[in-house]
Amino acid sequence: MNMTLRCSKRKCKNPAIIHQKYSGLHFCEDHFVEDVERKVKKEMRKQLMVEHGDTIAVALSGGKDSSALLYMLKKIFHNRYDLEFFAISVDEGINGFRSLTIKKAETVAKELEVELFIFSFEKEFGFTMDEIASKGFEQAPCTFCGVLRRKILDRKAKEFGATKVVTAHNLDDEVQTILINYIRGDIERLGRLRGRRAEFVPRIKPLRGVPEKEVALYALAAGIPLSTIHCPYASLSFRFTVKKMLNEFEMKHPGTKYSLLRGYERLSEFLPTAQPAKKLLRCTRCGEASASRICKACEIIAKMKLD
């Protein structure tokens, strides 16, 4: 007896490669790819993410999410000659991890004919992520890594004339951030998720409505090899705990992640605006926009020098 499940799309008789528990649908490979790209296009239209004449910097780590995103953007905008794309990779200096993913980023960028620029913590700040972790600070290494990585991405995107920065944050990443801020009661950060200050290059997240597992499957369908290595510091973060919790909820109650995202979007209408009247200061050390006299990245640099 043939138990192969068929695609849910009308008149499609191809075997399904995925069952979306949250939607109840089964998709064959072609219709699955179509569904993912539909979600991405919908998100970009909703947020007016890509506009005429944009120069777009893509944050390319070499992992499945950013590689699949770059592939998708090139596919969707293949006939938009008014747009320019380039990629930025950041080498944090994590032994046995980042050097391998940087190689993958180089391969993907070459295949998609996108110029890639690589920058490192060591050259930009004078130390590596491994050196930060070795100090045994109270905060998890990811706290420092995120701040410094964003610093490089913002600075270099601006230097190269980018009008938009694209990151590969997927549905899982987005709802993890939302829940983390709920738990911490950080209303200001919740408000900031909706947009960035005019002082920074606008950051867009086309994969925001696509679950992580579906991004991985899309990458496989596109012929992008998946990496089996993971950052050795990820499990030390609060985000990792929240991620495990959300995955358990999703497994028992399919659709939980989408519900969290929709709930946040409705609530965000009542949150403080991401563009408060108070003008941002300029960091007294690097001269870039900052909420305080010294920006977070310069605080970390000073902390490393003291220790």
TAJO-V461252 format. One record per helix or strand of 2 or more residues. SS is the DSSP state (H for helix, E for strand). FROM is the first residue (numbers start at 1). LEN is the number of residues. If there is no record, write none. Layout:
ss:from:len
SS:FROM:LEN
SS:FROM:LEN
This chain:
ss:from:len
E:18:3
E:25:3
H:29:18
E:55:5
H:64:13
E:84:8
H:98:14
E:115:6
H:121:5
H:129:6
H:141:19
E:164:3
H:171:14
H:187:6
E:203:2
H:206:4
H:212:10
H:234:3
H:238:15
H:256:15
E:281:2
E:289:2
H:296:11
